[in-house]
């Protein structure tokens, strides 16, 4: 009854569930934020491995971002706020264990899942070093596409 009231009358205050500190997002904006929760950062120099990971993850509707060194990995974390990180243990210009420790030192990133992609021949050693650096899990290479998806869904349930 917005137009039928006399202009001199004050409208009655109605109790409201609206919280101005945390307003609801419109549906379109909510969809954008939902997509962000499916963003995966892959830190790897090998374009073949990166391309195959991208292909597999995009089929599962994940957004994939790449970095090929420590600096661009950290910059990508700040810029894109990924929901999971895959770190290759075969990087020449990146100490993935140092990168993992750096990630864990930031309070806002403590719970961010970090999965080390290591070699099968050094699996035990790579997995142990990853755990000591703060990684969440380890996946030995070569891996099958379904193994990557299973690992990611373990930490990013639908």
N, C-alpha and C positions, 0 to 999 in steps of 0.2 A: 504494500500500500504506500509506495513511495510518493506518488503524485496526488493522492487524495487527502493528505494531511494539510491542515492549515499551516502556512508558513510560520506563524507565530508559535506553534507548538514545538516543543523539543521532543525528538523521538526517544522512546524508552530505551534504556541500555539493555541489551540482550547479552546473556552469558554466551561466551564463544569458546570453542575448542581450538581456535586458531592461535598458534604460537608464532609471534613475529620474529623470534630469534631463530626459528627453524621452519621457514615456510615450505610448504610442499612444492616439489618441482612439477612443472607442467609435463604432460606425458612425453612430448618430444625430447625435452631436456633430460628426463629420466632415462630415456633410451640411450642417449649419448653417454651418460654416466655408467649405465649397465655395460656398454661396450668397453669402457675403460677398465672394468674389472676383469676383462678377458684379454688384456694386453700383456704380451710376453716379450721380454728383452732377451735377445740372443747375442752373447759376446763371443765371437768366433772369427778367425781370419780366413778360414777355408770357405770360399764361395760355393763349392759343391755341397758341403755339409749344410751350410746356411740355406741354400736354395731348397734342398730336400726337406729340411725342417720347416721352412716357410710353407712349402707346398702342403705338407701334412697338416700343419696347424691351421692354415687358412681353410682347408676343407672342413675343419671342425669349428669354423667361424671365430678363430682367435685373430686378434690384431698382432702382427709381428713387427718388431723393431730390431734393427741390427746395430751393433757397435763392433769395431775391430781392435780397440785398445782400451786401456784402463781409463784414460781421460774421457773418451767419447762414451764409454760405459757409464761413468759417473754422471756425465752431462745428460745422458738419456734417461737415467733414473730421475734426476731432478726435473727434467722437462716433461716426461711422459707418465711418470708415476706407474710403472708396470706392476702387475699383480703377481708376476713370477719372473725369475731370471734363470736362464740356462747359460752356464759358463763352461766353455771348452777347456780342457786341461792340456790341450796341445797348442797353445798360443805361444808364438815366439816373442811378441812385444808386450805380452800381458802376463803378469803374475796373478793368475786367477785366485790364488789363495790370499794374496795381499788385497785384491779387490773385494773378496768375500769378507775379510776382516774389516776393511774400511766400511763396507755396507753395514756390518753388525755394530760398529761404533756409533752409528746414527740412531738415536732412540726411536725415531719415526719409522725406521726400516728394520727393526729387530725381528718383527714377525713376517717379513717379506720372504717367501720361499725362494731359496737359491739351490739349484740343482747343478752339480758338477757333472759334465760329460767327459768321462775319462776313457782310457784304453783298457781293453780286457786283460792285456798282459801285465799291466800294473794296477789292476782293479783294486786289490786290497790296499795297496799303498796309497793310491789316489783317493780312495774312499776315506781312509784314515786321515790323510792330510786335509781333505775337505771338511771332515767333521771337526777337526781341531781348529780350522779357520772359521767355523760357524755355518757350514753349508747344511741345508736341510736334508739332502739326499744325494745319491750318486747313481748315474746310469752309464754303464760301460758301452764303448763303441767297438765294433759296429752294432747298431741297434735296429730293430724293426720299427716301422711307423706306429704300430699299435702299442709298442712299449713306451714310446714317447708320450702318446696320448694318455695311456694308463697312468704314467708317472705324473703328468700335469693334472689330470682329473683327480688324482689322489689329494692334491693340495688346493685345487680350484674346483670344488664340486659345482655342478650345474645349478 
